[in-house]
Amino acid sequence: MFETINLWIQDHQQLVYSLIFTYCVSKASILPVFVGIFVVSESLLIGPSMIAMISGAFVGDMVRFWLGRKYGDAIVRKLPESFSKWLGKTMRLFEHYGVAYIMLCRYPNTIRSISVFPVGMSSMSFMRFLPLSIASILIWIGSFFALGYVLGEGMSELLERNLTLLSPILLIVFLGLGWFGLRRIDKLEQQAEKAIM
């Protein structure tokens, strides 16, 4: 199955780079891990993959910041009350943690899709936000891509030794560890929310 996916990606690289870009515009997630795996398997090239991820995340941050800055209050007023309260909690997290929020907002599952929107609504200047956003993007993509690359190298060694059964097992173990890691981050986020209330 892994070979089938590799072949499909190799045949549709331009489409895949466009999808990577689009996904990174819409949210921060563990996509760079999978990109790292497919770079090792030579289905994707490292240069276009990095460009797609970095530029997608950058465009997404700029759009969310601009929407928050230009239309934030109007958008929040039109949202259902439950979502407005949730967005208010996210805003308080930013106000409490500031720079740390910007550096870490890509990781908690509950806030990563809109993470920069509250920053745009704040008094932080764009020139202060810009380098923090870029640093956050590079750290996020670099660390997750490196993790995927290492995992991909391990998988390719197993495939070369005809231990293909271990490859999916390692992937499941990795995904499980990632899930536990994200749950831990979510718990830390909940503790932080309680601390600011």
C-alpha positions in Angstrom: 0.0 0.0 0.0 2.8 2.4 0.8 4.3 1.8 -2.6 1.0 2.5 -4.3 0.7 5.9 -2.4 4.3 6.7 -3.3 3.7 6.0 -7.0 0.5 8.1 -7.0 2.4 11.0 -5.3 5.2 10.7 -7.8 2.7 10.8 -10.7 0.9 13.9 -9.3 3.6 15.9 -7.6 2.4 19.3 -8.7 -1.1 18.6 -7.4 0.4 17.3 -4.1 2.5 20.4 -3.6 -0.6 22.5 -4.2 -2.6 20.4 -1.7 0.3 20.8 0.9 0.2 24.6 0.4 -3.6 24.7 0.7 -3.6 22.6 3.8 -0.9 24.7 5.5 -2.9 27.9 4.7 -5.9 26.4 6.4 -4.3 25.0 9.5 -1.2 23.9 11.3 -1.1 20.2 11.9 1.2 17.2 11.7 1.3 17.4 7.9 5.1 18.1 7.8 5.7 14.7 9.4 4.1 13.0 6.5 5.9 15.3 4.0 9.2 14.2 5.7 8.3 10.6 5.2 7.5 11.1 1.5 10.7 13.1 0.9 12.8 10.2 2.3 10.9 7.8 0.0 11.7 10.2 -2.9 8.1 10.7 -3.8 8.4 14.4 -3.0 11.4 16.8 -3.4 12.6 18.6 -0.3 12.7 22.1 -2.0 9.2 22.3 -3.4 7.8 20.6 -0.2 9.4 23.2 2.1 8.4 26.1 -0.1 4.8 24.8 -0.2 4.6 24.3 3.6 6.4 27.5 4.6 4.5 29.7 2.1 1.2 28.1 2.9 1.7 28.6 6.7 2.8 32.2 6.1 -0.2 33.1 3.9 -2.5 31.5 6.4 -1.0 33.5 9.3 -1.2 36.7 7.3 -4.8 36.2 6.3 -5.9 35.3 9.8 -4.0 38.3 11.3 -5.5 40.6 8.7 -9.0 39.3 9.2 -8.6 39.7 13.0 -7.3 43.2 12.6 -9.8 44.4 10.0 -13.0 42.5 10.9 -12.3 40.8 14.2 -15.0 42.5 16.3 -17.6 42.3 13.6 -16.9 38.6 13.0 -17.1 37.8 16.7 -20.4 39.6 17.1 -21.9 37.5 14.3 -20.7 34.2 15.7 -22.8 31.9 17.9 -22.4 32.7 21.6 -20.6 29.4 22.4 -18.0 30.1 19.7 -17.6 33.7 20.8 -16.9 32.6 24.3 -14.3 30.1 23.0 -12.7 32.7 20.9 -12.6 35.0 24.0 -10.8 32.3 25.9 -8.3 32.0 23.1 -7.8 35.8 23.2 -7.2 35.6 27.0 -4.6 32.9 26.4 -2.8 35.3 24.0 -3.1 38.2 26.4 -1.7 36.1 29.2 1.2 34.3 27.3 2.0 36.8 24.5 5.0 35.8 22.5 4.9 32.2 23.9 1.3 31.9 22.6 2.5 32.8 19.1 5.3 30.4 19.2 3.1 27.5 20.5 -0.3 28.1 19.0 0.3 25.7 16.2 0.3 22.7 18.4 -2.9 22.6 20.6 -5.7 20.8 18.6 -8.4 23.2 19.7 -6.8 26.5 18.6 -4.5 25.8 15.7 -7.0 26.6 13.0 -7.7 30.1 14.1 -4.7 30.7 16.3 -3.5 33.9 14.8 -7.0 35.5 14.5 -6.9 36.8 18.2 -3.4 38.2 17.6 -4.8 40.3 14.8 -7.5 41.6 17.1 -5.0 42.6 19.7 -2.9 45.7 19.9 0.3 43.9 18.8 1.7 45.7 15.7 2.1 43.8 12.5 5.9 44.5 12.5 6.2 42.8 16.0 4.0 39.9 14.9 5.8 39.2 11.6 9.1 37.9 12.9 7.4 35.9 15.6 5.1 34.3 13.0 8.0 33.4 10.8 10.0 32.0 13.6 7.0 29.9 14.8 6.4 28.6 11.2 10.1 27.6 10.8 10.2 25.9 14.2 7.0 24.0 13.6 7.8 22.9 10.1 11.5 22.2 10.9 10.7 20.0 13.9 7.8 18.1 12.5 9.6 17.6 9.1 12.7 16.3 10.8 10.6 13.9 12.9 9.0 12.6 9.7 12.3 12.4 7.9 13.8 10.3 10.7 10.7 8.1 10.8 10.8 7.8 7.0 14.5 6.7 7.1 13.6 4.0 9.6 10.7 2.8 7.5 12.8 2.7 4.3 15.5 0.6 6.1 12.8 -1.8 7.2 11.4 -2.0 3.7 14.9 -2.7 2.3 15.3 -5.6 4.7 11.9 -7.0 3.7 10.4 -6.3 7.2 7.4 -4.6 5.7 5.2 -5.8 8.6 7.1 -3.6 11.0 6.7 -0.5 8.9 2.9 -0.1 9.5 3.4 -1.1 13.2 6.0 1.7 13.6 3.7 4.1 11.9 0.9 3.2 14.3 3.3 3.6 17.2 4.4 7.0 15.9 0.8 8.1 15.4 -0.1 6.9 18.9 2.8 8.8 20.4 1.8 11.9 18.4 -1.8 11.6 19.6 -0.6 11.3 23.3 1.7 14.3 22.8 -1.2 16.4 21.3 -3.4 15.3 24.2 -0.8 16.4 26.7 -0.5 19.8 24.9 -4.3 20.1 25.1 -4.2 19.3 28.8 -1.6 22.0 29.3 -3.8 24.4 27.4 -6.7 23.6 29.6 -4.6 24.2 32.7 -3.5 27.5 31.2 -7.1 28.5 30.6 -8.0 27.7 34.2 -5.1 29.8 35.3 -6.3 32.9 33.5 -9.9 32.7 34.6 
